[in-house]
């Protein structure tokens, strides 16, 4: 992971389609159907969403997106690290990139939703490290 590069993605590559399919399948496996907020590839192509992927050469490491909610707020979407690259700092790099972009856009509020079940403990720990605060039962 020495050459990690984050770039805006047009969501047309097979690698990203596979990662997003894995993401959705996993969310449906571990989360109640009414609690799955992950977006499919078509929803991520919305003009109010900017989507990035993280790469090391030809290896897709992970992804994340920023959805514009208003002129002053956004929401983090579709954070996912490829299984082989978990716990190596990929999610932190993607999150930092998204936060910087939100700041560049002048957002004064950045939201996200993540699960409360044990499978989401690493995600909650990541967001807490970046000073996201709990509101109710979600981050």
N, C-alpha and C positions, 0 to 999 in steps of 0.2 A: 504494500500500500504506500510505497514511497512516492509515487507520482499521482496522488489523488487529484483529479480535476473534476470540478463541478461545472456542468454546462446546461443551458436551457435545452429542453428536449421537445421534439415535435410529436412524440408518442407514436411513431410509425415503425420502430424497430422491433424485431422479434424478441430480443432480450428483455426490453421493458414490458412488452405484452405478457411475456411469461412471468416476470416478477410481479406484475399487478394481478395476474390471475392467481398466483400463489398467495398473494396478500388477501384477496377477496375470499378465496377458499378457506384460508386460515381464520379469517374473521368470522366466517359463517360456522366453522367448526367449534370455536371457543366462545362465541357470543350469542346471546339470544337474538333471534331474527329482528325483533323490533329495535335492538340496540346496535345493529351494524350500521355505521355511518360512513364506511369506506366507499369511495367512488370508483365506478368502473372506468375503463379507458375512454369511453365516449363522453362521460360526464366530465372527465378531466380535460377534455378538449374545449371546454367552455371558454369564451373570450375573457371571462373575469378570473381565470385561473392561469398562473404561470407555473410551469412544471420543470423541475431540474432532475438530472441524474448525476451520480458520482461514479467516476471511472478510474481505473488504474490500467492504462493501456487499453486493451480490448475487453477487459473484465468489468462488468457492471457490478458496482458495489452496493448501490442503494438509490433511493429517490425521495423526493419530497416536493410539496407544492404550496403555493400561497394563493389563497382566494381573496379577491377584493370584496369586502362587504360594504364599504362606503369609502368616501374620500379620506377618512381618517382611521379606518379599521380594516383588519384582515383576519383570515383564519388559516392556520397551518393544516394542510391536508396530506394524506397519503405518504406519511413518513414510513419508510420500510428499508431495512437493510437485508441484503441477500444473506441467506443462512451461513454461508462459508465465511462471511466477513463480520459477523456480529461480535460485539465486545472489543472492537478494534478502533473505535473512535469515528467510524463512518457517520453515524447518526449525529454526533456532535458537530462534525464539519458541515453537514447538510443543514442542520438547525441554525448554526451560526450564519450560514449563507442566507437563509430565509430571514432571519432577524435583521441582518444588515440591509437586505432589500426592503423590508418593511420600514426600517428607519429612513432609508433613502426616499421612499415614497411619502414620508411624512405621517405614517400611521402612528397614532398615540395609543392604540389598543390592538393587541395581537392575541387572538383566541385560539384554542384548540380543544378537541375532545379526545379523551382516551378512556379506556376501560378501567373499572375498579376491581376486577377479578385478579387473582394472583399472576396470571399470564402477562398482565400489563405492568407489573412492578418495575421492570427495567425502564420502560417508557416513562412512568411517573417519576422515577428517580432522575432520569435525564432532564425532564422538563423542570423539575424542582431545582436542579443545579443551575439552570438558566433563569431562575427567579420567576417562573410562572407560579401563579397562586391558585389555590383551590377555590372554586365557587360551588357550593353545594357538594355533590358527590363526584364532580368531574373537575379536571384541570382546565 
